[in-house]
Amino acid sequence: MSNRALLLATALAFSLAPFASADVVHPGWARNATIYEVNVRQYSPDSALSAVTKDLPRLKTMGIDIVWLMPIHPIGKEHRKGPLGSYYSVADYKAVNPEFGTMDDLKTLVARAHGLGMKVILDWVPNHTAWDNPWVKDHPEWYLKDETGKIGPVTFGSGADKQVWEDVVGLDYKVPALRAAMIDAMAFWIKTADVDGFREDVATNVPVDFWNEARRELDKIKPVFMLAESDKPELQQDAFDMTYGWDFYHVLVKSAKTGDADVLRDFFAHPPKTYPAGSYRMEFTSDHDENSWAGSDTELYGKAFKPYAVIAATVPGMPLVYSGQESGLDKRLKFFEKDPIAWKNYPLADFYRGLLTLKHDTPALWNDNAAMDVLDPHNAHVFAFRRAKDGHSVTVTVNLSDKVQVVKGAGLKPGALKPYAWTISLKEASTRKSAR
């Protein structure tokens, strides 16, 4: 048997079934939810929260349920990077960055979102603070120290892989008082602004037992939704609703270089990690880090962007749309300075609305359904799979190449797919077909 045949045989038998029951109880509204990341600084020329509030009806119409705001806190000035600094250098955990607006502006945004049936989560930075955060002076015992006993910049890795984040200092979670203060700060935003949860930055570097404690305490105020910037399965046992699908994102980017569908099949035949049953994974083609540092959608996917976005929106997981993608974001947004999104009348809004409406209306695609069977289209440039639940199914077939490709095989309608075209077929429903 050839390597390709063996790969396909393995993939055909694969079903993405996690290993155990998770103790996390997801909020009911998250079951078929979608998520949108707002880069507040670049969202509008004036970086105003009010501009996001004004746009909420548009996002709702596009099919967005969860609005994730990148950090809204005041940014440290000491050792600041660039003219505006990093969102992730927090100078005050209980204040709104005046560059973005006021606490009342945030409350208005959240209330407007709730009125539309949407939820709002805040990007939270628990691993480190700015040098000029009051905690540094008032509670130096809460911070990690270098070999000389001094508070120093955050470092990751060692040797050639070592990174130094000069603008922030790391927190020490061995200190009980720090843990209590961090939970208190998160609770403040639920109580004060009625936010619905958090995206936790660098969640991997914070102890799992802290997260378990934090989730229990926050849920006492109201059921929250927790997204970890991590892919550690243990974080989803008790603390987090969702983790990052980094592994699949990197496979999408790799596949896009050549239109190779076998790397996608191989991923599902040999999943790199196993997650508790009921875990949500966030699937995406871009986010703020990938856009600014790895490349724009144009750089990473070129003319193949749409078919890869279709895959990311229909495989198991919750689909993310990053600010500007509905307008064909074709540049890397600068991270430490002003670089507004060019909105261009939202040319991809209808494309996303179709995908996200399908997500809402099709139980086989809901976030609590991890089942997926990879199908064999007998073509190295075509990726096909089926997801089913309660007798209903959806079959997705995608041409990843710039040439017409022939599709055939068990469970698939034989025929030809135009370049970068796809079909989405619902059981007992008409086939939906689109091409660039």
C-alpha positions in Angstrom: 0.0 0.0 0.0 1.4 3.4 -0.9 2.0 6.1 1.7 -0.9 8.1 0.3 -3.2 5.1 0.3 -2.3 4.3 3.9 -2.9 7.9 4.9 -6.3 7.9 3.3 -7.3 4.6 4.8 -6.4 5.9 8.2 -8.2 9.2 7.7 -11.3 7.5 6.4 -11.6 5.6 9.7 -10.9 8.6 11.9 -13.5 10.3 14.1 -12.4 13.2 16.3 -13.6 11.7 19.6 -12.1 13.2 22.9 -11.1 11.0 25.8 -13.1 11.9 28.8 -15.8 14.0 30.3 -15.0 17.6 31.1 -16.2 19.2 34.3 -16.6 22.6 32.7 -20.3 23.4 32.1 -20.4 25.7 29.1 -22.9 28.5 29.1 -25.9 27.4 27.1 -25.6 30.3 24.6 -22.1 29.1 23.6 -23.3 25.9 22.0 -23.4 27.2 18.5 -21.7 30.5 19.0 -19.2 32.3 16.8 -16.5 34.8 17.9 -15.1 38.1 16.6 -11.8 39.6 17.8 -11.8 43.4 18.0 -8.5 45.1 17.6 -9.7 48.3 19.4 -6.7 50.4 18.5 -7.0 49.8 14.8 -10.8 49.4 14.5 -11.5 53.0 13.8 -9.4 56.2 13.2 -10.0 57.4 16.8 -9.7 54.0 18.5 -12.9 54.5 20.2 -15.0 51.9 22.0 -18.0 53.9 20.8 -17.1 53.0 17.2 -17.3 49.3 18.1 -20.7 49.9 19.8 -21.9 51.6 16.6 -20.9 48.5 14.6 -22.5 45.9 16.8 -25.6 45.6 14.6 -23.4 45.0 11.6 -21.5 42.3 13.4 -24.8 40.7 14.6 -26.1 40.6 11.1 -22.9 38.9 10.0 -23.5 36.2 12.5 -21.3 37.1 15.4 -22.3 36.0 18.9 -19.2 36.7 21.0 -17.3 40.0 20.8 -13.7 39.6 22.1 -12.2 43.0 22.9 -8.4 43.1 22.9 -7.1 44.6 26.2 -8.8 47.9 27.1 -6.6 48.8 30.1 -4.2 51.7 30.4 -0.8 50.9 28.9 2.4 51.2 30.8 4.8 54.1 29.8 8.0 52.8 31.4 10.0 50.7 28.8 7.1 51.2 26.4 7.5 49.6 23.0 6.8 52.0 20.1 4.8 55.3 20.4 1.6 53.7 21.8 2.9 50.5 23.6 1.6 47.0 23.8 -2.0 46.3 24.8 -0.5 43.5 26.9 1.5 45.9 29.1 -1.2 46.6 31.7 -0.8 49.6 34.0 -4.1 49.3 35.8 -6.3 46.3 36.0 -9.4 48.2 37.0 -9.4 51.1 34.5 -10.2 51.8 30.9 -7.4 53.1 28.6 -8.4 56.8 28.0 -7.3 56.4 24.4 -10.3 54.2 23.9 -12.9 55.9 26.0 -14.4 55.7 29.5 -15.9 53.1 31.8 -19.3 54.3 30.7 -18.3 53.7 27.1 -17.5 50.1 27.9 -20.8 49.7 29.9 -22.7 51.1 26.9 -21.0 48.7 24.6 -21.8 45.7 26.7 -25.4 46.7 27.3 -25.9 47.3 23.5 -24.4 43.9 22.8 -26.6 42.2 25.3 -29.6 44.0 23.8 -28.7 42.4 20.5 -28.3 38.9 22.0 -24.5 39.1 21.9 -21.9 38.5 24.6 -18.7 40.4 25.3 -15.4 39.0 26.7 -12.3 41.0 27.7 -8.7 40.1 26.8 -7.0 39.6 30.2 -3.3 39.7 30.9 -2.6 37.6 34.1 1.0 36.6 33.5 2.7 40.0 33.7 2.1 43.7 34.2 3.7 47.0 33.1 6.6 48.2 35.1 4.6 51.2 36.2 1.6 49.2 37.4 1.0 50.2 41.1 1.4 46.6 42.1 5.1 46.8 41.4 5.6 49.4 44.0 2.9 48.4 46.5 3.4 44.6 46.3 6.9 43.7 45.0 6.5 40.3 46.6 4.0 39.5 44.0 6.6 39.5 41.2 9.2 37.1 39.9 12.8 38.0 40.7 16.0 37.4 38.7 19.1 35.8 40.2 20.1 39.0 41.9 16.7 39.2 43.7 15.5 42.1 41.5 12.3 42.3 39.5 13.2 42.0 35.8 11.6 41.7 32.4 9.6 38.7 31.4 11.7 36.0 29.6 10.7 32.9 27.7 12.9 30.0 26.6 16.6 29.8 26.6 19.6 30.0 24.3 18.8 30.8 20.7 15.0 30.5 21.5 15.1 33.0 24.4 12.7 35.9 24.2 12.9 39.0 26.5 9.8 41.2 26.8 11.4 44.4 28.1 8.2 46.3 28.6 6.6 43.9 31.2 7.5 42.1 34.5 6.2 38.6 35.5 3.9 37.7 38.3 4.6 35.0 40.9 1.6 32.7 41.4 3.2 31.0 44.3 1.9 34.0 46.3 -1.7 33.5 47.6 -2.3 37.3 47.9 -1.6 37.7 44.2 -4.0 35.0 43.3 -6.7 36.7 45.3 -6.0 40.1 43.8 -6.1 38.8 40.3 -9.4 37.0 40.8 -10.8 40.2 42.4 -9.7 42.3 39.4 -11.5 39.9 37.0 -14.6 39.9 39.1 -14.6 43.7 39.1 -15.3 43.8 35.4 -18.2 41.2 35.7 -19.7 43.2 38.5 -19.0 46.7 37.1 -19.5 46.3 33.4 -21.4 43.0 33.2 -18.9 41.4 30.8 -19.5 37.7 30.0 -16.0 36.2 30.4 -12.4 36.5 29.4 -9.7 35.6 26.9 -6.7 34.8 29.1 -3.4 35.8 27.6 -0.4 33.4 28.0 -2.7 31.1 30.0 -0.1 28.3 29.6 2.3 30.1 31.9 -0.2 30.5 34.8 -0.7 27.4 37.0 -3.7 25.2 36.2 -4.9 25.2 39.8 -5.2 29.0 39.8 -7.4 28.8 36.7 -9.6 26.2 38.4 -10.0 28.4 41.4 -10.7 31.5 39.3 -13.4 29.8 37.2 -15.2 28.6 40.4 -15.1 32.1 41.9 -16.2 33.9 38.7 -19.1 31.5 38.1 -20.4 32.4 41.5 -21.1 35.9 40.1 -22.6 34.7 36.8 -21.8 31.9 34.3 -18.8 33.0 32.3 -17.1 32.0 29.1 -13.4 31.4 29.3 -11.0 31.3 26.4 -7.3 30.3 27.0 -4.5 31.5 24.8 -3.1 27.9 25.1 -3.6 24.5 23.7 -3.0 22.6 26.9 -5.8 19.9 27.3 -5.7 20.1 31.1 -6.9 23.7 31.0 -10.2 22.4 29.6 -10.9 19.9 32.4 -12.2 22.4 35.0 -11.4 25.9 34.0 -11.7 26.8 30.3 -14.5 26.5 27.7 -12.2 26.9 24.8 -8.5 26.8 23.8 -6.6 27.8 20.6 -6.5 25.6 17.6 -2.9 26.7 16.8 -2.0 23.2 15.5 -4.7 23.3 12.8 -4.0 26.9 12.0 -0.4 26.0 11.1 -1.6 23.1 9.0 -3.9 25.4 7.1 -1.0 27.8 6.4 1.2 24.9 5.3 -1.4 23.5 3.0 -2.0 26.9 1.4 1.5 27.1 0.2 0.9 24.2 -2.3 -2.8 23.4 -2.2 -1.9 20.1 -0.6 -5.0 18.4 1.0 -3.0 15.4 2.3 -1.5 17.5 5.2 -5.0 18.2 6.3 -6.0 14.6 6.2 -2.8 13.6 8.0 -3.7 16.1 10.8 -7.0 14.5 11.5 -5.6 11.0 11.1 -3.0 11.7 13.7 -4.3 14.5 16.0 -1.4 16.0 18.0 -3.4 16.2 21.3 -6.5 14.7 22.9 -9.0 16.9 24.7 -11.7 16.3 27.3 -15.1 15.5 25.8 -17.1 18.6 25.2 -14.1 20.9 24.9 -14.3 23.7 22.4 -11.4 24.6 20.2 -11.1 28.0 18.5 -10.4 27.6 14.8 -9.1 30.5 12.7 -7.2 31.7 9.7 -5.8 34.7 11.5 -5.8 36.7 14.8 -3.9 39.7 16.0 -0.6 37.9 16.6 -0.7 35.9 13.3 -1.7 39.0 11.3 0.9 41.3 12.7 3.8 38.9 13.0 3.2 36.0 10.6 1.5 37.6 7.7 -1.7 39.1 6.3 -4.3 36.8 4.7 -3.0 37.8 1.3 0.5 36.7 2.3 -0.5 33.4 3.9 -3.4 32.2 1.6 -3.4 34.4 -1.5 -6.3 33.6 -3.8 -7.1 30.5 -1.7 -8.2 32.4 1.3 -11.9 31.6 1.0 -11.7 27.8 0.8 -9.4 27.8 3.8 -11.9 30.0 5.7 -14.6 27.6 4.7 -12.7 24.7 6.3 -11.9 26.7 9.5 -15.6 27.5 9.9 -16.9 24.0 9.4 -14.4 21.6 11.1 -15.0 20.9 14.8 -14.5 24.1 16.8 -15.8 27.7 17.1 -14.9 29.9 14.1 -13.1 33.2 14.8 -13.2 36.2 12.5 -10.5 38.8 13.1 -11.1 42.6 12.7 -11.0 43.5 9.1 -11.2 40.0 7.6 -14.7 40.8 6.4 -13.1 43.6 4.4 -10.4 41.4 2.9 -7.7 42.6 5.3 -4.6 42.6 3.1 -1.9 44.1 5.3 -0.2 43.4 8.6 -1.6 45.7 11.2 1.2 47.4 13.2 1.2 46.4 16.8 2.7 49.3 18.7 1.4 52.3 16.7 -1.7 53.5 15.0 -2.5 51.7 11.8 -6.3 51.8 11.1 -8.1 49.1 9.2 -9.3 50.1 5.7 -12.9 48.8 5.7 -13.6 48.9 2.0 -17.4 48.4 2.4 -17.0 44.9 3.8 -16.7 42.8 0.6 -16.6 39.5 2.4 -19.4 40.2 4.9 -21.9 38.1 2.9 -19.4 35.3 2.6 -19.0 35.2 6.4 -22.7 35.6 7.0 -23.3 32.5 4.9 -20.8 30.4 6.9 -21.8 31.7 10.3 -25.5 31.2 9.6 -24.8 27.7 8.5 -23.0 27.2 11.9 -26.0 28.5 13.8 -28.6 26.5 11.9 -26.8 23.1 11.6 -26.5 21.0 14.8 -23.9 18.8 13.1 -21.6 21.9 13.1 -22.3 23.0 16.7 -19.4 23.4 19.1 -20.3 20.5 21.3 -20.2 18.0 18.3 -16.6 16.9 17.8 -17.5 14.0 15.4 -15.9 14.2 12.0 -15.2 11.7 9.2 -12.6 12.5 6.6 -13.6 11.3 3.2 -11.5 10.3 0.2 -12.1 12.4 -2.9 -9.3 10.6 -4.8 -7.6 13.9 -5.4 -4.5 15.3 -3.6 -5.9 18.9 -3.9 -9.4 18.3 -2.6 -10.3 18.1 1.1 -13.6 16.5 2.0 -15.3 15.6 5.3 -18.6 14.9 6.8 -20.0 15.8 10.2 -23.2 14.3 11.5 -25.5 14.5 14.5 -29.0 13.2 15.3 -29.5 11.9 11.8 -28.5 15.1 10.1 -25.3 15.6 8.3 -23.2 18.2 6.4 -20.6 17.3 3.8 -17.9 19.8 2.9 -15.8 19.4 -0.3 -13.1 22.0 -1.0 -10.8 22.5 -4.0 -7.5 24.0 -2.6 -5.9 24.5 -6.0 -6.0 27.0 -8.9 -7.1 24.3 -11.4 -10.3 22.4 -11.9 -10.2 19.2 -9.9 -12.3 16.0 -10.3 -14.0 14.6 -7.2 -15.1 11.0 -6.8 -15.3 8.5 -4.0 -17.7 7.0 -1.4 -20.2 9.4 0.0 -19.3 12.2 -2.4 -21.1 13.5 -5.4 -18.8 12.9 -8.4 -18.0 15.8 -10.6 -15.6 18.7 -11.1 -14.8 21.6 -8.8 -13.7 24.9 -10.2 -10.5 26.5 -8.9 -10.8 27.4 -5.2 -14.5 26.3 -5.2 -16.3 24.3 -2.6 -19.6 22.5 -2.0 -21.5 22.2 1.3 -24.2 19.6 1.2 -26.8 19.2 3.9 -28.7 15.9 4.3 -32.2 16.2 2.9 -31.3 19.7 1.7 -30.1 21.2 -1.5 -26.4 21.5 -2.2 -24.8 24.9 -1.7 -22.0 25.6 -4.1 -19.8 28.6 -4.5 -16.6 29.6 -6.3 -14.3 32.6 -6.2 
